[in-house]
Amino acid sequence: IFEGAGAAAVAPALAREIIPHPSGGTPTYYLARILFLRLLAFVYIAALSTAKFQNKGLIGDAGILPARVPLSEARSRGDERMRRRRQWLERRKEYRSPVSF
């Protein structure tokens, strides 16, 4: 129906005439934005409130996985790595020639 360069400008104008916005202006999606934010807030509140009650059973010395055990194992692994690193640096000093910088 519409041809040429003016067709792109006429099509949106025609759409506004066929389906007018209730306020008379351009759509702002205000209701969709408000509903989305409220539902997102509800999801966050639900997730955080359930986590508040579940964390007592999940975390702690009497929890499913007591944090003390993995943290102590991680510390011992870190200490072992540090000890090996110091040994390597000491051995490296022995082989360094006096001429190198």
Disulfide bonds with the S-S distance in Angstrom:
none
